[in-house]
């Protein structure tokens, strides 16, 4: 799968160019969220970002390249955010890592409340990107779960099924409590309450 940086005409080499790229991407997210990809023009994006059309073309050859960049960049940033957060905890137990990982994913979505909408638009804008996005996440999840199975922390199972089950659960928790919810009530305490209910079900099973 290509990296987000592969879609840039050239990587930003100065802090100013990095800031301008971030400004463009933030503006694009806001407009994609408001009007959706198909109803958004490059003019809409540069107007929102308060930059020139020429500035846009310094970074991207077209709108679809920018959209794909935004989606892939979020995918990379989510993985980095979770990995960094987990490394700070020093946790090595898979069950505890799963708990913290779900919480960190919700934290990322809370900091970037448009992320799910933008990613899911790719199902219609660039279906191959949507498939590759989750397939890439799933394969990495499978590797982590396989290591946990090997040391007896997770029951043997079809790890592709398990990885998609866990990803789906996290996605829809974020949709419910971040995209549909009241951000003011999503304190750390409330997020852990949600996550701990999930962990309890995973631990004891769902059916009586």
N, C-alpha and C positions, 0 to 999 in steps of 0.2 A: 504493500500500500504506500502511495506517495506521502511525503511529509508536507505540512502546511507551507514550509519555506520554499518548496519546489514550485509553488504557484506564483511566487513573486518574480517580477522582472529582474530584480536584484535585491539582495538583502540590505536592510538599512545599516549603514556603517557609522552613523553618528547618533548621538542621543536625540538630537532634534528630529532626525528622520524616523527614529523609533517612536517618538511621541506623536508625530504626524500620522504614522501608520496606525497606532492605537486609536487616535482620534477618528480616523476614517472608518475603522472597523466598528467602533462604538456607535458611530452615526449610522452605519449600515445596519447593525443589529436593531437599532431603534426603529428604522424605517421598515426593515423586513418584518418586524414584529407588528408594526402598525398597519402596513399596507400589503404585506406578503411579498415574496420574491418577484412574482410576475408583474405586480402593479408598481414595483419600484424601479425608478430610472437612476442612471448614474448621476444625472443632474440633481435628483432628490438627495442622494447620498452626499454629494459635495456641498450642497446648500446646507444640509444639516450639520456637516462638519466645518462649514465656513472655510473651505479651501477651493482652489480653482480646479477646473476639469483637468488641466495639465498635470496638477499634483496627483490626481487619481491615476492617470496613465503613467506616471513615474513608477508606480508600484504594481499595477495590474493591467493586463491587456484588455480585459473585458469584465462585465458584471459577474458572469458565472465563475470566473477564476477567483474573484474576491469572495463570492459566497462560499465556495469550496474551501478557501483559505480560512474563513471564519469558523466553519464547522470543524475542520481538521485541527485548527489551533486550539479550539475548546477541548477536543479529544486529548490532545497532548497535555494541555494545562491541567485537565482533570486528573490524569494519571500522575503527573508531577505533584499536584497538590495533595493527593492521597498518599503517595509514597513518602513525601516529605513529612506529612503529618504523622504517619505511622512510625517513621524513623525517630521522630522526637519522643514518642512514647516508650520506645525500647521493647515493645511487646513482641513476643515470638509465638505465643500460643494462638493457633488458628481461629479458635472461637472468639477470643478477645480481639484479634485483628479484624475479624468480620464485623464485629460490633462497631469498632472505631472506624472501619472503612465506610460503612453505611452512613455513620454520623458525618464523616468528612465529606462524603458525596453530597449530602444534604446541605452542609455548610457551603460547599462550592456553588450549588444551585441558588442558595440564598444570597450569596455575593454576586451571582450572575443570573438574575431571575428570568432572563430571556433565553437562556441557553437551550432548554428543552424544546421550546417552540422553534427556535432556529434550526436545531438538529433535525427535528421531526419534519420540517418543511422539505428536507432533502429527500424524503420518501417520494415526493412528487416532482421536485426540481431535478434531482440527480439520483435516481434509484440505486445505481451502482455504488454511489458514495454512501448511501444509507446502509446498504447491506455490508459493505466493507468496513464501515465505522463500527458496527456492532459485532461483526465477525472478528475483527481485530481485538476488540475488548474481550470477547468470549474466549478466544484462543489463549490470551494472556491469563485470564481467570482460570482456565483449565489447567495450565501449568502450575499455578499456585495451589489449586485444589489437589492436583496429583501429588505434590510434595506432602500435603497434609494427609492424604490417604496412605502414603508410603510410611509415615511414622505413626499411623494409627489414630490420627486426630479427627478424621472424617471417614464415614462408612464408604466402602467401594460402591460406585454407581456409574452410570453413564455421565461423565463429567461435562459433556456438551450440554446435556439436558439441565444439569445442576447449574452450570454457569449462566445459561439463559434464564433460568428460573430466578436466580439471585439478581441478575441485571434487571429483569423485568420488575421485580419487587422494588428495587431501589428507584427505578425510573418512575413508577407509579406513586410511590411515597412522595417523591419530589413534585410530581404533578399535583397531587392532592394538597400537600401541605405548604408548598412553595408557590406554585403557579396559581392554584385556586384559593390558597389560604390567606390568612391575615399575618403579614410578616412581623408585625409588632408583637405578636404572641409567640413567635418562634424563638424562644430563649434556648440556651444550651440545655437547661433543665427539661423543657418541653420536648426538644429533639431527642434527648436520651430516653424520655418516657416512651416515645414512639418506637425508637430503635430497640429498647429492652422488651417491648411487647413482641416485636419481630423475633428477637433472639429466643424468647421463651417458647414461641411456637416452633421455631427451628429445633430447639432442644428436645421438647417433649412430643412433638408431632401435633397434628391438627385434629385428628379424628378420635372419638372416644371408643 
